[in-house]
């Protein structure tokens, strides 16, 4: 069964607005390497539209924009599954998922392959509630944003995690990967 990893950038005060983090070449390379480990990406509508707007245009460019270049060729051709009840169609190598989220994600996890990745805010909350996330990765940026959005607002029960990997970056950001403690 391929594991589902939730990965996101977050500031020290808990903000996960993609504009609040510190972006540099080292972090873009890190995210590109992470995405390259996945067979498919699982997005909610908002994350899909944000990623498509930011990276689809760069994949059409000759080599991307400077040091963001390695990320665009990785995310562009990746298989994407989009969970949405409001979109009628998707493209950019994507397929819509509707209906029972738990059943659909279990089928994706049972399909042959290496790993699935997800990001965003709303979809991961639903996936966490269903116990479907196998790995949580937070890249914590040394910045205070003073605003939201924050992660897992409204989570109905605690999820205890065990640290399994840690990496520091030149910017002061720290990537921490956790697995749920199974009881």
C-alpha positions, -999 to 999 in steps of 0.1 A, spaced: 0 0 0 14 34 -9 15 59 20 -1 93 19 21 122 30 7 155 40 34 182 35 31 220 40 51 251 48 41 269 81 54 299 100 65 297 137 31 311 147 11 286 128 3 305 96 2 283 65 -5 310 39 18 301 10 29 338 7 41 339 44 70 315 41 106 321 31 112 308 -3 147 302 -17 165 279 -40 173 253 -14 137 249 -3 124 248 -39 149 220 -46 138 202 -14 101 203 -24 109 193 -60 128 162 -46 99 154 -23 73 156 -51 95 135 -74 91 106 -48 53 107 -53 33 88 -79 4 112 -76 -7 144 -59 -40 147 -41 -54 183 -40 -86 200 -29 -100 226 -53 -83 256 -38 -48 240 -37 -53 226 -73 -63 260 -86 -34 278 -68 -8 253 -80 -21 254 -115 -20 292 -116 15 294 -102 32 265 -119 14 256 -151 26 288 -168 61 281 -156 60 246 -171 53 262 -205 83 286 -201 117 275 -214 133 267 -181 112 283 -154 120 314 -135 155 313 -120 159 291 -89 122 281 -90 130 262 -122 134 227 -106 99 227 -91 78 235 -122 90 205 -143 83 182 -113 47 194 -104 36 199 -140 37 163 -153 27 147 -120 -6 128 -119 -31 148 -99 -64 139 -82 -87 168 -73 -113 165 -47 -141 189 -55 -179 191 -56 -178 224 -74 -155 218 -104 -170 203 -135 -137 194 -151 -100 195 -145 -70 192 -168 -32 196 -163 -29 158 -159 -57 157 -133 -87 137 -125 -118 146 -104 -127 127 -73 -163 129 -61 -184 109 -37 -170 90 -7 -136 106 1 -125 78 24 -133 51 -2 -117 70 -30 -84 77 -11 -83 41 1 -84 30 -35 -56 54 -45 -35 41 -16 -41 5 -26 -31 11 -62 5 1 -72 31 28 -67 55 45 -43 36 73 -25 9 99 -26 13 136 -15 -13 161 -4 -11 197 8 -35 225 16 -58 231 46 -93 218 41 -87 185 24 -60 174 49 -83 181 78 -109 157 63 -81 131 56 -68 134 92 -103 129 106 -106 97 85 -71 85 97 -58 83 61 -26 104 65 4 82 70 31 109 73 29 146 82 57 169 71 59 205 83 85 228 70 86 255 98 99 289 86 116 312 111 90 339 106 60 353 126 31 361 102 5 374 127 -24 360 106 -39 327 94 -50 304 80 -39 277 105 -38 239 102 -64 215 114 -88 241 129 -118 221 141 -101 187 144 -124 165 165 -97 145 183 -60 147 190 -36 129 167 -4 120 185 27 120 162 61 105 164 91 124 149 108 103 123 130 128 104 144 163 107 163 186 84 176 221 88 180 246 59 203 276 55 173 299 58 166 287 93 136 267 82 133 232 96 116 202 80 101 178 104 84 146 94 61 127 117 41 95 116 9 90 136 13 69 168 -10 40 162 -27 26 193 
